[in-house]
Amino acid sequence: MKGFDQQTLHDLEFDQIREWLAAFSIGATAQTRLENLEPNNDFDAIEFELLRVNEFKSIRVQGESFPALDFEELLAEIKLLPIQNAVLQQEGFVRITRASELVNHLLHFFDKRSQDFPNLFALLNNVYFTRELIEAIEKVFDRRGLIKDDASPELYSIRQQIAKLRNQINRNFDKEMRRYLKEGLLGDTKEAFVNDRRVLTVQSTHKRKVGGIAVGSSKTGSLTFIEPAINIPLNNELEMSLDDERKEIFRILQELTRDIAHHLPLIEAYQELLTEFDFINAKTKLALDLDANLPGIVRNTRIELIDAFHPILWKTNKNLGKVTLPQSLILDATSRMLVISGPNAGGKSITLKTIGLLQLMLQAGLLIPVHENSKFCFFQQVLTDIGDNQSIENELSTYSYRLKRMKYFLKVSNRRTLLLLDEFGTGSDPELGGALAEVFFEELYKRKSYGVITTHYANIKLKADRLPNAVNGCMLFNTETLEPLYRFSMGQPGSSFTFEVAQMNGIPMDLIEQAKGKLDQSRVKMDHLLNELNREKMYLQRLNKEHIEAQELANNAREEFIEKKQRIDERLRSQQDLAEKNNLFINSGKKMKSFIDRYQTRTRKKDANNPLLEDVRKYLMVEKSKIEEAKRKVELMQVKPQKVVAKKRKTQKQEEDTYQRDKIVVGSTVKMIETKQSGTVEEIKGHTLTVVFGFMRLKVEREKLMWIK
């Protein structure tokens, strides 16, 4: 597998990305890997790396309780464990304990999330949950990382003896110090420590009055340090006990080292797993810092940038409180050679570098600051010719350097090569250099390479316009204020605005007119035409934007009107239903009142053949039949919507057959249903079509169009 061109990494400032990554690492292993990180052209490996980083980013964004990656590397322990009779340091056992606990937490975290994060879960294949290591070490060490008194019976006995000796030594010393203090033989500090032993600070003039051994004196000689005679044998015994303690601790650690050496493969797996997570975590932190995403990865050769930012420029401007404008463009089989022209300081180079640096980052397994709907492929190589690369040491001029680079490009370029050529063809005589640049351009085009080229040469712009798989683009310029807009536009070359910029910077008009007079008038007219095209394009874009905004407002108003009408109709139906019910109740009440009136005026004699009761029964039967009829109507209403939906679908199908929208393709002639305007379809994206109506280019939904031819 061939590595990436180092000059390309330098030209696109990939070192800055590596520097940011290294700052996010925890251990030395991941830091070294990140400092030496390079793009890769093993496509499967790159995609796997990207998926793992994207999964880790999802964990961080979703706020999952991921275990803190707080660990120290185990390189020294892994080196010592295979050696017979080797003994690990106390700190080494603490590092192994923390690593084992962290890995157990990681296993627990992914236990129920293996389906959500399969690529990260795959990293855990060589480790397993265990507490054997932790329990073995905890038998010897306490929580502070110190060896326990009861790590062995022998150590317990030795430390008990040491404690007794120290207590006795301190009692004897305190007694001697009080006695000599009363006699006025001690200095102001009373005591000191020499070789870890408590000694009396005796005034040198009285040193022969104190029983013991002189172990030193002060710098001035005014004080003598004396170990009391009563403590001399006790201190000697203490030294011997401390030596016994050291030997017993060495034996305990040696035995513990032998025990955990059986787990060496697992400890090596801990080191590999944790440093890999450290590596991925650093990439994830950079992605979060740059607000980066994983674009769509495609196997065919294609780049589609949507809202792409140059990460270094974006971060610099963010720190300065400035706004960075995103870029959007497409490179595919029909537009694989992009020639960008326009005024100086308009953003041509930064657009070219944005494409290149994002491609390098992606192929290094890094997420990039683009919209997630962007699309990227992988290239076998990315090659650049950017900036002034004079070499005094090799007596190499800028133009000679560029010719050597071009020779190399012609040798290695293929259909999986991305070329980034800034100020293409400059460095020599404009006419001769332009002619040679045109030949190079044609040769690179024949090799089916992909490329982004910035230039001021008119012949390169014309060549891009004539070749079927090349395309022009320009950086937009405000023709009124003569200021760059830093926005890229695809489809037409840009003017250099040489005379306009000169006028803006105070150059007298008579000198500018003299300069125009020295040029071929066709060249001046062409530059003027490009200027006018740029102005018209900006005007049409503004009209298109205003039309889209007005269309959106109209659609929103229409939807709001329909919603309000539906609410009013519903309320009206509700009121009508209520009125009908009230009328029913009123009529029923009136009828019943008439029965009551008739009943009160008649005799109260109980008679089964009473005509009043017969009228009541008839009335109730009629009302009951009305209620049953109403129920049947409700049931029919519940069935009716299904029929209405079927009828509506049939109507829609007839409408589709009438408008023949399924025949609409790029190049079709279509008509707006509402305005009856005819136009040509230029581009189709989903349900949205770009249609050219005379001098206007509008984006229209498919449902609002009908096919003509």
C-alpha positions as CSV (number, residue, x, y, z in Angstrom):
1,M,0.0,0.0,0.0
2,K,1.6,3.3,-1.2
3,G,1.7,6.1,1.3
4,F,0.4,9.6,0.6
5,D,2.5,12.3,-0.9
6,Q,4.3,14.2,1.9
7,Q,4.3,17.5,0.0
8,T,0.5,17.3,-0.2
9,L,0.3,16.9,3.6
10,H,2.5,19.9,4.0
11,D,0.7,22.1,1.4
12,L,-2.7,21.4,3.0
13,E,-1.5,21.9,6.6
14,F,-2.4,18.4,7.8
15,D,0.3,18.8,10.5
16,Q,-2.1,21.3,12.3
17,I,-4.8,18.6,12.4
18,R,-2.3,16.1,13.9
19,E,-1.3,18.6,16.5
20,W,-4.9,19.1,17.6
21,L,-5.4,15.4,17.8
22,A,-2.3,14.7,19.8
23,A,-3.4,17.3,22.4
24,F,-6.6,15.3,23.0
25,S,-4.8,12.0,23.7
26,I,-4.3,10.5,27.2
27,G,-1.4,8.1,26.8
28,A,1.9,8.1,24.9
29,T,1.0,5.3,22.5
30,A,-2.1,7.1,21.1
31,Q,-0.3,10.4,21.1
32,T,2.5,8.9,19.0
33,R,0.0,7.3,16.6
34,L,-1.8,10.6,16.2
35,E,1.4,12.6,15.7
36,N,2.3,10.3,12.8
37,L,-1.3,9.9,11.5
38,E,-1.5,9.8,7.7
39,P,-4.3,9.3,5.2
40,N,-4.9,5.8,4.0
41,N,-5.9,4.3,0.6
42,D,-7.1,1.0,2.0
43,F,-10.8,1.8,1.4
44,D,-12.3,-0.9,3.7
45,A,-10.0,0.0,6.6
46,I,-10.8,3.7,6.3
47,E,-14.6,3.1,6.3
48,F,-14.3,0.9,9.4
49,E,-12.3,3.6,11.2
50,L,-14.9,6.2,10.3
51,L,-17.8,4.1,11.5
52,R,-16.1,3.5,14.9
53,V,-15.4,7.3,15.3
54,N,-19.0,8.1,14.3
55,E,-20.4,5.5,16.8
56,F,-18.2,7.1,19.6
57,K,-19.4,10.5,18.6
58,S,-23.1,9.3,18.9
59,I,-22.3,8.0,22.4
60,R,-20.9,11.4,23.4
61,V,-23.7,13.4,21.7
62,Q,-26.5,11.3,23.2
63,G,-25.1,11.8,26.7
64,E,-24.6,8.1,27.4
65,S,-22.9,7.2,30.7
66,F,-19.7,6.0,29.1
67,P,-16.9,5.0,31.5
68,A,-14.2,7.7,32.0
69,L,-11.1,6.8,30.1
70,D,-8.8,7.3,33.1
71,F,-5.9,4.8,32.9
72,E,-2.1,4.5,32.7
73,E,-0.4,2.4,30.1
74,L,0.9,-1.1,31.1
75,L,4.0,-1.2,28.8
76,A,6.5,-1.6,31.7
77,E,4.4,-4.3,33.4
78,I,4.0,-6.2,30.1
79,K,7.8,-6.1,29.6
80,L,8.5,-7.4,33.1
81,L,5.9,-10.1,33.5
82,P,7.4,-12.7,31.2
83,I,10.8,-12.5,33.0
84,Q,11.3,-15.2,35.6
85,N,11.5,-14.0,39.3
86,A,10.8,-10.4,38.1
87,V,9.0,-8.2,40.6
88,L,6.6,-5.4,39.6
89,Q,6.7,-2.1,41.4
90,Q,3.8,-1.2,43.7
91,E,2.6,1.4,41.1
92,G,2.4,-1.3,38.5
93,F,-0.1,-3.3,40.4
94,V,-2.2,-0.2,40.9
95,R,-2.2,0.4,37.1
96,I,-3.2,-3.1,36.4
97,T,-6.1,-2.9,38.9
98,R,-7.4,0.3,37.4
99,A,-7.1,-1.1,33.8
100,S,-9.0,-4.3,34.8
101,E,-11.8,-2.2,36.5
102,L,-12.1,0.1,33.5
103,V,-12.3,-2.8,31.0
104,N,-15.0,-4.4,33.2
105,H,-16.9,-1.2,33.0
106,L,-16.6,-1.1,29.2
107,L,-17.8,-4.7,29.0
108,H,-20.8,-3.8,31.1
109,F,-21.6,-0.7,29.0
110,F,-21.6,-2.6,25.7
111,D,-23.3,-5.6,27.1
112,K,-26.8,-4.3,26.1
113,R,-25.6,-2.0,23.4
114,S,-23.7,-4.4,21.0
115,Q,-26.4,-3.9,18.3
116,D,-26.3,-0.1,18.6
117,F,-22.5,0.2,18.4
118,P,-21.3,-3.0,16.6
119,N,-18.0,-1.6,15.4
120,L,-16.9,-0.4,18.8
121,F,-18.2,-3.6,20.4
122,A,-15.9,-5.6,18.1
123,L,-12.9,-4.1,19.9
124,L,-13.8,-6.1,23.0
125,N,-13.3,-9.5,21.3
126,N,-10.0,-10.2,23.2
127,V,-11.1,-9.2,26.7
128,Y,-13.6,-10.7,29.1
129,F,-15.1,-9.8,32.5
130,T,-13.1,-11.0,35.4
131,R,-12.3,-10.0,39.0
132,E,-9.4,-12.4,39.5
133,L,-6.7,-9.9,38.9
134,I,-8.5,-7.2,41.1
135,E,-9.1,-9.6,44.0
136,A,-5.5,-11.0,43.9
137,I,-4.1,-7.5,44.1
138,E,-6.6,-6.3,46.7
139,K,-5.5,-9.0,49.1
140,V,-2.1,-7.3,49.2
141,F,-2.9,-3.6,48.6
142,D,-5.4,-1.3,50.2
143,R,-7.4,1.5,48.5
144,R,-4.5,3.9,48.8
145,G,-2.2,1.6,46.9
146,L,-0.2,0.7,50.1
147,I,0.6,-2.9,51.2
148,K,-1.7,-4.1,53.9
149,D,-0.4,-5.2,57.3
150,D,-2.0,-8.6,56.9
151,A,-0.7,-9.2,53.4
152,S,1.1,-12.2,55.1
153,P,1.4,-13.4,58.7
154,E,5.1,-12.7,58.7
155,L,4.6,-9.1,57.6
156,Y,1.9,-8.6,60.3
157,S,4.3,-9.8,63.0
158,I,7.2,-7.6,61.7
159,R,5.0,-4.5,61.6
160,Q,3.7,-5.2,65.1
161,Q,7.3,-5.3,66.3
162,I,8.2,-2.1,64.4
163,A,5.2,-0.3,66.0
164,K,6.3,-1.4,69.5
165,L,9.9,-0.3,69.0
166,R,8.8,3.1,67.6
167,N,6.5,3.7,70.6
168,Q,9.3,2.8,73.1
169,I,11.8,5.0,71.2
170,N,9.4,8.0,71.3
171,R,8.7,7.5,75.0
172,N,12.4,7.3,75.9
173,F,13.2,10.3,73.7
174,D,10.4,12.5,75.1
175,K,11.6,11.7,78.7
176,E,15.3,12.5,77.8
177,M,14.3,15.7,76.1
178,R,12.2,16.9,79.1
179,R,15.1,16.2,81.4
180,Y,17.8,18.1,79.4
181,L,15.4,20.9,78.7
182,K,15.0,21.6,82.4
183,E,18.8,21.6,82.7
184,G,19.0,24.2,79.9
185,L,21.2,22.1,77.7
186,L,19.1,22.1,74.5
187,G,18.9,24.7,71.7
188,D,15.7,26.5,70.6
189,T,14.6,23.7,68.2
190,K,15.0,21.0,70.9
191,E,15.1,18.1,68.4
192,A,15.8,17.1,64.8
193,F,15.9,14.1,62.5
194,V,19.2,12.7,61.2
195,N,19.1,9.6,59.0
196,D,15.4,9.1,60.1
197,R,16.3,9.0,63.7
198,R,15.2,11.5,66.4
199,V,18.1,13.4,67.9
200,L,18.5,16.1,70.5
201,T,19.8,19.6,69.4
202,V,22.3,20.3,72.2
203,Q,24.2,23.5,72.7
204,S,27.7,22.6,71.7
205,T,29.1,24.0,74.9
206,H,27.2,21.4,76.9
207,K,27.5,18.4,74.5
208,R,29.7,16.4,77.0
209,K,26.9,16.6,79.6
210,V,24.5,14.6,77.4
211,G,24.8,10.8,77.2
212,G,24.6,9.4,73.7
213,I,26.3,9.5,70.3
214,A,27.0,12.8,68.4
215,V,25.7,12.3,64.8
216,G,26.4,15.8,63.5
217,S,26.3,19.5,64.0
218,S,24.8,22.7,62.6
219,K,26.5,24.8,59.9
220,T,27.6,27.3,62.5
221,G,28.7,24.6,64.9
222,S,26.7,26.1,67.8
223,L,24.5,23.0,68.0
224,T,25.4,19.3,68.2
225,F,22.9,16.6,67.3
226,I,23.0,13.7,69.8
227,E,21.2,10.4,69.8
228,P,20.2,9.6,73.4
229,A,22.2,6.6,74.6
230,I,19.0,4.8,75.8
231,N,17.6,4.7,72.2
232,I,20.8,3.5,70.4
233,P,20.1,-0.2,70.8
234,L,16.3,0.3,70.1
235,N,17.1,2.2,66.9
236,N,19.5,-0.5,65.8
237,E,16.8,-3.1,66.4
238,L,14.3,-0.9,64.4
239,E,16.7,-0.8,61.4
240,M,16.9,-4.6,61.5
241,S,13.1,-4.9,61.7
242,L,12.6,-2.5,58.8
243,D,15.1,-4.5,56.8
244,D,13.0,-7.6,57.6
245,E,9.9,-5.7,56.4
246,R,11.5,-4.8,53.1
247,K,12.5,-8.4,52.5
248,E,9.0,-9.7,53.3
249,I,7.4,-7.1,51.0
250,F,9.8,-8.1,48.2
251,R,8.8,-11.8,48.7
252,I,5.0,-10.9,48.7
253,L,5.3,-8.8,45.5
254,Q,7.4,-11.5,43.8
255,E,4.7,-14.1,44.6
256,L,2.0,-11.8,43.5
257,T,3.9,-11.1,40.2
258,R,4.1,-14.8,39.6
259,D,0.3,-15.1,40.2
260,I,-0.7,-12.4,37.8
261,A,1.8,-13.4,35.1
262,H,-0.6,-16.2,34.1
263,H,-2.9,-13.4,33.0
264,L,-0.3,-11.8,30.7
265,P,-2.4,-12.2,27.5
266,L,-5.3,-10.5,29.1
267,I,-3.1,-7.6,30.4
268,E,-1.7,-7.2,26.9
269,A,-5.3,-7.1,25.6
270,Y,-6.1,-4.4,28.2
271,Q,-3.2,-2.3,26.8
272,E,-4.3,-2.7,23.2
273,L,-8.0,-2.0,24.0
274,L,-7.5,1.0,26.1
275,T,-4.9,2.7,23.8
276,E,-7.3,2.0,20.9
277,F,-10.1,3.7,22.7
278,D,-7.7,6.6,23.5
279,F,-6.9,6.9,19.8
280,I,-10.6,6.9,18.8
281,N,-11.6,9.2,21.7
282,A,-9.1,11.8,20.5
283,K,-10.6,11.7,17.0
284,T,-14.1,12.0,18.5
285,K,-13.1,15.0,20.6
286,L,-11.8,16.8,17.5
287,A,-15.0,15.9,15.7
288,L,-17.0,17.5,18.5
289,D,-14.7,20.5,18.6
290,L,-15.1,21.1,14.8
291,D,-18.8,20.2,14.7
292,A,-17.8,17.5,12.2
293,N,-20.0,14.7,10.7
294,L,-19.7,11.5,8.7
295,P,-20.7,12.2,5.1
296,G,-22.1,9.5,2.8
297,I,-19.4,7.3,1.5
298,V,-19.8,6.2,-2.1
299,R,-17.8,3.7,-4.1
300,N,-18.0,5.6,-7.4
301,T,-15.7,8.5,-7.8
302,R,-17.7,11.5,-6.6
303,I,-17.4,14.5,-4.2
304,E,-20.5,16.4,-3.2
305,L,-19.8,19.1,-0.7
306,I,-22.7,20.6,1.2
307,D,-22.0,23.4,3.7
308,A,-18.3,22.5,3.9
309,F,-15.9,24.4,6.1
310,H,-12.1,24.6,6.1
311,P,-11.4,23.4,9.6
312,I,-8.4,25.6,10.3
313,L,-10.0,28.7,8.9
314,W,-13.3,28.0,10.8
315,K,-11.5,27.5,14.1
316,T,-9.3,30.6,13.6
317,N,-12.3,32.8,12.7
318,K,-14.3,31.3,15.6
319,N,-11.6,32.4,18.1
320,L,-11.6,35.9,16.5
321,G,-15.4,36.1,16.5
322,K,-15.6,36.1,12.7
323,V,-18.1,34.4,10.5
324,T,-16.9,31.7,8.1
325,L,-19.0,31.0,5.0
326,P,-19.5,27.4,3.9
327,Q,-18.8,26.1,0.4
328,S,-20.9,23.7,-1.7
329,L,-19.9,22.0,-5.0
330,I,-19.9,18.8,-6.9
331,L,-17.2,16.8,-8.7
332,D,-18.5,13.7,-10.6
333,A,-18.0,11.9,-13.9
334,T,-19.5,14.7,-15.8
335,S,-17.6,17.5,-14.0
336,R,-14.4,15.9,-12.8
337,M,-12.1,18.8,-13.7
338,L,-13.2,22.0,-12.0
339,V,-11.5,25.2,-13.1
340,I,-12.0,28.0,-10.5
341,S,-11.4,31.6,-11.6
342,G,-12.1,35.0,-10.1
343,P,-10.4,38.0,-8.5
344,N,-7.4,37.7,-6.2
345,A,-8.3,37.4,-2.4
346,G,-11.7,36.1,-3.5
347,G,-11.4,32.7,-1.9
348,K,-10.2,30.5,-4.8
349,S,-7.3,29.0,-2.9
350,I,-9.3,28.4,0.3
351,T,-12.0,26.6,-1.7
352,L,-9.3,24.3,-3.3
353,K,-7.6,23.7,0.1
354,T,-11.0,23.0,1.7
355,I,-11.6,20.1,-0.7
356,G,-8.1,18.8,-0.3
357,L,-7.8,19.0,3.5
358,L,-11.3,17.4,4.0
359,Q,-10.3,14.6,1.7
360,L,-7.1,14.0,3.7
361,M,-8.9,14.1,7.0
362,L,-11.6,11.6,5.8
363,Q,-9.0,9.2,4.5
364,A,-7.2,9.4,7.9
365,G,-10.3,8.2,9.6
366,L,-11.5,11.6,10.8
367,L,-15.0,13.1,10.6
368,I,-15.1,16.4,8.7
369,P,-17.0,19.7,9.1
370,V,-19.6,19.2,6.3
371,H,-23.4,18.6,6.2
372,E,-24.1,15.0,6.8
373,N,-25.8,14.7,3.4
374,S,-22.5,15.4,1.7
375,K,-21.0,12.6,-0.3
376,F,-17.3,11.6,-0.6
377,C,-15.4,8.8,-2.3
378,F,-11.8,7.6,-1.5
379,F,-8.8,8.4,-3.7
380,Q,-5.6,6.4,-4.1
381,Q,-3.7,9.6,-4.0
382,V,-4.2,13.3,-3.5
383,L,-1.6,15.6,-5.2
384,T,-1.1,19.3,-4.8
385,D,0.9,22.1,-6.3
386,I,0.2,25.1,-4.0
387,G,2.2,28.1,-3.1
388,D,5.8,29.3,-3.7
389,N,8.2,26.3,-3.2
390,Q,11.6,27.9,-4.2
391,S,14.6,26.0,-3.0
392,I,17.8,28.0,-2.5
393,E,19.7,24.9,-1.4
394,N,18.9,23.1,-4.7
395,E,18.9,26.3,-6.8
396,L,15.3,25.5,-7.8
397,S,13.1,28.3,-9.0
398,T,9.3,28.4,-8.4
399,Y,8.6,27.5,-12.0
400,S,11.3,24.7,-12.1
401,Y,9.7,23.3,-9.0
402,R,6.3,23.3,-10.6
403,L,7.6,21.7,-13.7
404,K,9.1,18.9,-11.6
405,R,5.8,18.4,-9.8
406,M,3.9,18.3,-13.1
407,K,6.3,15.7,-14.4
408,Y,5.5,13.6,-11.4
409,F,1.8,14.1,-11.8
410,L,1.9,13.0,-15.4
411,K,3.7,9.9,-14.4
412,V,1.4,8.7,-11.6
413,S,-2.1,10.2,-12.3
414,N,-5.0,7.9,-12.9
415,R,-8.8,7.8,-12.5
416,R,-8.4,7.5,-8.7
417,T,-6.2,10.6,-8.4
418,L,-7.4,14.0,-7.0
419,L,-5.2,16.9,-8.3
420,L,-5.2,20.3,-6.6
421,L,-3.4,22.9,-8.6
422,D,-3.3,26.5,-7.3
423,E,-2.5,29.3,-9.8
424,F,-2.1,26.8,-12.5
425,G,0.5,27.7,-15.1
426,T,2.0,30.7,-13.4
427,G,5.7,31.4,-12.9
428,S,6.7,32.0,-16.5
429,D,5.9,34.1,-19.5
430,P,2.1,34.5,-19.5
431,E,1.5,33.5,-23.1
432,L,4.1,30.7,-23.2
433,G,3.3,29.4,-19.7
434,G,-0.4,29.5,-20.6
435,A,0.1,27.4,-23.7
436,L,2.1,24.8,-21.7
437,A,-0.5,24.8,-18.9
438,E,-3.2,24.1,-21.5
439,V,-1.2,21.1,-22.8
440,F,-0.8,19.8,-19.2
441,F,-4.5,20.3,-18.6
442,E,-5.4,18.3,-21.6
443,E,-3.0,15.4,-20.7
444,L,-4.4,15.2,-17.1
445,Y,-7.9,15.3,-18.5
446,K,-7.1,12.3,-20.8
447,R,-5.9,10.3,-17.8
448,K,-9.5,10.7,-16.4
449,S,-8.1,12.2,-13.2
450,Y,-10.2,14.4,-10.9
451,G,-9.0,17.9,-10.2
452,V,-9.6,21.4,-8.9
453,I,-7.6,24.1,-10.6
454,T,-7.4,27.8,-9.9
455,T,-6.2,30.1,-12.7
456,H,-6.4,33.5,-14.3
457,Y,-5.6,32.1,-17.8
458,A,-8.4,32.6,-20.3
459,N,-7.3,29.7,-22.5
460,I,-7.7,27.3,-19.5
461,K,-11.2,28.6,-18.8
462,L,-12.1,28.2,-22.5
463,K,-10.7,24.7,-22.5
464,A,-12.8,23.7,-19.5
465,D,-15.8,25.0,-21.3
466,R,-15.2,22.9,-24.4
467,L,-14.3,19.6,-22.7
468,P,-17.4,17.6,-21.9
469,N,-16.2,16.4,-18.5
470,A,-14.7,19.6,-17.3
471,V,-16.5,22.6,-15.8
472,N,-15.9,26.2,-14.9
473,G,-16.6,27.8,-11.6
474,C,-16.0,31.2,-10.0
475,M,-15.8,33.0,-6.7
476,L,-18.6,35.6,-6.6
477,F,-17.7,39.3,-6.5
478,N,-19.9,42.2,-5.6
479,T,-19.8,44.3,-8.7
480,E,-21.2,47.4,-6.9
481,T,-18.9,47.5,-3.9
482,L,-16.0,45.7,-5.6
483,E,-15.6,43.4,-2.6
484,P,-15.3,39.5,-2.7
485,L,-18.3,37.6,-1.4
486,Y,-16.3,34.4,-0.7
487,R,-19.1,32.3,-2.2
488,F,-18.5,29.7,-4.9
489,S,-20.7,29.4,-8.0
490,M,-20.5,26.5,-10.4
491,G,-21.1,26.7,-14.2
492,Q,-19.3,29.8,-15.5
493,P,-15.8,31.3,-15.4
494,G,-15.2,34.4,-13.3
495,S,-13.6,37.7,-14.2
496,S,-10.4,38.7,-12.5
497,F,-11.8,42.3,-12.1
498,T,-8.3,43.6,-12.6
499,F,-9.4,47.1,-13.7
500,E,-12.3,47.3,-11.2
501,V,-10.0,46.4,-8.3
502,A,-7.4,48.9,-9.6
503,Q,-10.0,51.6,-9.7
504,M,-11.2,50.7,-6.2
505,N,-7.6,51.1,-4.9
506,G,-7.3,54.6,-6.3
507,I,-5.5,54.1,-9.6
508,P,-6.4,57.1,-11.9
509,M,-9.0,56.3,-14.7
510,D,-6.7,57.7,-17.5
511,L,-4.0,55.1,-16.6
512,I,-6.6,52.3,-16.5
513,E,-7.9,53.4,-19.9
514,Q,-4.4,53.4,-21.3
515,A,-3.9,49.9,-20.0
516,K,-7.1,48.8,-21.7
517,G,-5.9,50.3,-24.9
518,K,-2.8,48.2,-24.9
519,L,-4.8,45.0,-24.8
520,D,-6.5,43.1,-27.5
521,Q,-10.1,44.4,-27.6
522,S,-11.6,40.9,-27.7
523,R,-9.8,40.2,-24.4
524,V,-11.3,43.3,-22.9
525,K,-14.7,42.5,-24.2
526,M,-14.5,39.0,-22.8
527,D,-13.5,40.2,-19.4
528,H,-16.4,42.7,-19.6
529,L,-18.8,39.9,-20.6
530,L,-17.7,37.8,-17.7
531,N,-18.3,40.8,-15.4
532,E,-21.8,41.3,-16.8
533,L,-22.5,37.6,-16.5
534,N,-21.5,37.7,-12.9
535,R,-23.8,40.7,-12.3
536,E,-26.7,39.0,-14.1
537,K,-26.2,35.8,-12.3
538,M,-26.2,37.5,-8.9
539,Y,-29.4,39.4,-9.9
540,L,-31.1,36.2,-11.0
541,Q,-30.0,34.4,-7.9
542,R,-31.6,37.2,-5.8
543,L,-34.8,37.0,-7.9
544,N,-34.8,33.2,-7.5
545,K,-34.3,33.5,-3.7
546,E,-37.1,36.1,-3.5
547,H,-39.4,34.0,-5.6
548,I,-38.7,30.9,-3.4
549,E,-39.3,32.9,-0.2
550,A,-42.6,34.4,-1.7
551,Q,-43.6,30.9,-2.7
552,E,-43.0,29.6,0.8
553,L,-45.0,32.5,2.3
554,A,-47.8,31.8,-0.1
555,N,-47.8,28.1,0.7
556,N,-47.7,28.8,4.4
557,A,-50.6,31.3,4.1
558,R,-52.6,28.7,2.0
559,E,-52.0,26.0,4.6
560,E,-53.0,28.4,7.4
561,F,-56.2,29.3,5.5
562,I,-57.1,25.7,4.9
563,E,-56.5,24.9,8.6
564,K,-58.6,27.8,9.7
565,K,-61.4,26.9,7.3
566,Q,-61.4,23.3,8.5
567,R,-61.7,24.6,12.1
568,I,-64.6,26.9,11.2
569,D,-66.4,24.2,9.2
570,E,-66.0,21.8,12.1
571,R,-67.3,24.4,14.5
572,L,-70.3,25.2,12.2
573,R,-71.1,21.5,11.9
574,S,-71.0,21.2,15.7
575,Q,-73.3,24.2,16.1
576,Q,-75.7,22.8,13.5
577,D,-75.8,19.4,15.3
578,L,-76.5,21.2,18.5
579,A,-79.3,23.3,17.0
580,E,-80.9,20.2,15.5
581,K,-80.8,18.5,18.9
582,N,-82.2,21.5,20.6
583,N,-85.0,21.8,18.1
584,L,-85.8,18.1,18.6
585,F,-86.0,18.6,22.3
586,I,-88.2,21.7,21.9
587,N,-90.6,19.9,19.5
588,S,-90.7,16.9,21.8
589,G,-91.4,19.1,24.8
590,K,-94.2,20.9,23.0
591,K,-95.8,17.7,22.0
592,M,-95.6,16.3,25.5
593,K,-97.0,19.5,26.9
594,S,-100.0,19.2,24.6
595,F,-100.5,15.7,26.0
596,I,-100.3,17.0,29.5
597,D,-102.8,19.8,28.8
598,R,-105.2,17.3,27.3
599,Y,-104.8,15.0,30.1
600,Q,-105.5,17.7,32.7
601,T,-108.7,18.7,31.0
602,R,-110.0,15.2,30.7
603,T,-111.3,13.0,33.5
604,R,-108.8,11.1,35.5
605,K,-110.7,7.9,35.0
606,K,-108.4,5.0,34.2
607,D,-109.3,3.6,30.8
608,A,-107.2,1.3,28.7
609,N,-108.9,2.6,25.6
610,N,-108.2,6.2,26.4
611,P,-107.5,8.0,23.0
612,L,-104.8,10.2,24.7
613,L,-102.7,7.2,25.6
614,E,-103.1,5.9,22.1
615,D,-101.7,9.2,20.7
616,V,-98.8,9.0,23.1
617,R,-97.9,5.5,22.0
618,K,-98.0,6.6,18.3
619,Y,-95.8,9.6,19.0
620,L,-93.2,7.5,20.8
621,M,-93.1,4.9,18.0
622,V,-92.5,7.6,15.4
623,E,-89.7,9.2,17.5
624,K,-88.1,5.8,18.0
625,S,-88.1,5.2,14.3
626,K,-86.4,8.6,13.8
627,I,-83.7,7.7,16.3
628,E,-83.0,4.3,14.6
629,E,-82.8,6.1,11.2
630,A,-80.3,8.5,12.6
631,K,-78.1,5.6,13.9
632,R,-78.1,4.0,10.4
633,K,-77.0,7.3,8.9
634,V,-74.0,7.5,11.4
635,E,-73.0,3.9,10.4
636,L,-73.2,4.8,6.7
637,M,-71.0,8.0,7.4
638,Q,-68.3,5.8,9.0
639,V,-68.2,3.6,5.9
640,K,-68.4,6.5,3.4
641,P,-64.9,8.0,4.0
642,Q,-63.3,4.8,2.8
643,K,-65.3,5.1,-0.5
644,V,-64.3,8.8,-0.6
645,V,-60.6,7.9,-0.2
646,A,-60.9,5.3,-3.0
647,K,-62.6,7.9,-5.2
648,K,-59.9,10.5,-4.4
649,R,-57.2,8.0,-5.3
650,K,-58.9,7.3,-8.6
651,T,-59.1,11.1,-9.2
652,Q,-55.4,11.6,-8.4
653,K,-54.5,8.7,-10.7
654,Q,-56.6,10.4,-13.5
655,E,-54.8,13.7,-12.7
656,E,-51.4,12.0,-13.0
657,D,-52.4,10.5,-16.3
658,T,-53.5,13.9,-17.5
659,Y,-50.3,15.8,-16.4
660,Q,-48.0,12.9,-17.3
661,R,-45.5,13.8,-14.6
662,D,-43.8,10.4,-14.8
663,K,-42.4,11.4,-18.2
664,I,-40.5,14.4,-16.8
665,V,-36.7,14.1,-17.2
666,V,-33.8,16.5,-17.5
667,G,-34.3,18.4,-20.8
668,S,-38.1,17.9,-20.8
669,T,-40.4,20.9,-21.6
670,V,-42.8,21.5,-18.8
671,K,-45.6,23.9,-17.9
672,M,-46.5,25.5,-14.6
673,I,-50.1,24.3,-13.8
674,E,-51.1,27.6,-12.1
675,T,-49.3,30.2,-14.2
676,K,-49.1,28.3,-17.5
677,Q,-45.4,29.3,-18.0
678,S,-43.3,26.9,-20.1
679,G,-39.7,26.0,-19.3
680,T,-37.0,23.4,-19.6
681,V,-36.0,21.1,-16.8
682,E,-32.3,21.6,-16.0
683,E,-31.9,19.4,-12.9
684,I,-33.9,17.0,-10.8
685,K,-33.3,16.3,-7.1
686,G,-36.1,14.2,-5.6
687,H,-39.4,16.0,-5.9
688,T,-37.7,19.3,-6.5
689,L,-36.9,20.3,-10.1
690,T,-34.7,23.2,-11.4
691,V,-36.6,24.7,-14.4
692,V,-35.3,27.5,-16.7
693,F,-38.1,30.0,-17.6
694,G,-36.5,32.3,-20.1
695,F,-33.8,34.2,-18.2
696,M,-35.0,32.9,-14.8
697,R,-34.0,29.6,-13.1
698,L,-36.5,28.5,-10.4
699,K,-36.8,25.4,-8.2
700,V,-40.3,24.0,-8.5
701,E,-42.0,21.0,-6.9
702,R,-43.0,18.2,-9.4
703,E,-46.7,18.3,-8.4
704,K,-46.9,21.9,-9.7
705,L,-45.8,20.9,-13.2
706,M,-47.2,19.1,-16.2
707,W,-45.2,17.4,-19.0
708,I,-45.4,19.0,-22.5
709,K,-42.6,17.1,-24.4
